[in-house]
Amino acid sequence: MHSKTTRRTVLATALATLAGGAATADVFQISMPLGGTSGTFYTQGAGIADFINGRTDVMRIVPSTSGGSVENIRLVGSGQAEFAIAFDGHIYSAWNGEGTFEREYQEYRQLGPAQKTSGWNYAVLADSGINSVEDLAGKDFVPGAPGSGSASDADLFLEHIGLYDDINIAYYSWGELGRMLTDGDIDGFNRTGSAPAGWAQEIDATRSVKILDLEPQIDESGFLEEYPFFTKVEVPADTYSGQEEAAVTYGQGVQWIVHKDVPDEVVTEFMNLAYSEEGAAHLDRTFPDHAHREEDWLRELFVPMHPAAVAYWEEQGVEVPEPLRN
């Protein structure tokens, strides 16, 4: 990754390029940390990077693996990366230096929606005898991949309802979890996303799977009141062969973030391409759970937007409230 000095030089070069229009000047280099290669952040981010790189001479996006939402915010918030994807709750917590974040990160800005509301899916085999989150006591459960936002907020919920210390917790990479569940190495795991999820359907093809209903614990513990960036998400009955009844879990939105010093011209180029109908159609093929056509998303923003993003959305007829302006 670039040092801060190199990054400032690149910023200055990009500004000079954009102002002067020199055809031979350097292209603005974008570092985009995302997540594990089999995760939703990487799938979407790599897809949009491929789309943009083929249509611009202003920037070159290099997507990379990372620990996910928490690490992405730390990288962008400390100036080690330019663009990334992150969960609403982590965006809020990092800004205020709460929860997982040891200090405030306020060097990043929001751009707009990335993915549809992502649910925390606690998956078990239908014949496991595990019918509620309380039944995980004494069982081997994986909250998510090491260092991921999915794992962090599964831990948050289990700690909030007082079950974390009663469960045998371990963390493994996303690619291992389906096999570990069907082989009996673990009793359940959490993975975020909408339903039906491809990873769950793969398991369901050979072993009936179901998602645990968390609604009683969500309601009784006051989880949504304590953490208002979460909302209830329903997995309908018959979504999977073992899903005889609907399951309610918790979820949150996923947003694009950017370092505050990325030039307006670069952010504008990103917005014009990423949120174009052509860009959305590209994601329809590579990651259909994107939210690049989402209309009701301002309610999910908690920190200021980049000024170029404000200008873009206002051109689209969106009224951006004052607290979200840089």
Protein Blocks (a to p, Z undefined) as FASTA:
>chain_A
ZZfklmmmmmmmmmmmmmnopakbccddddddfbdfkbmklmmmmmmmmmmmmmcckbcc
dddddebjmlmmmmmmnopafbdcddfklmmmmmnopajblbdcfkbccfbdfbdcdddd
ddddfklopabfklmgopacdfbdehiaklmmmmmmmmmnopmmmpccddddfklmmmmm
mnopagbdcdedddddfklmmmmmmoccddddfklmmmmnommmmmmmbccddddehkbm
klmbccddddddddddddfklcfklmmmmmmmmmmmklmmmmmmmommbcklbfblmlmp
cbdcdfklmmmmmmnopacdfklpZZ
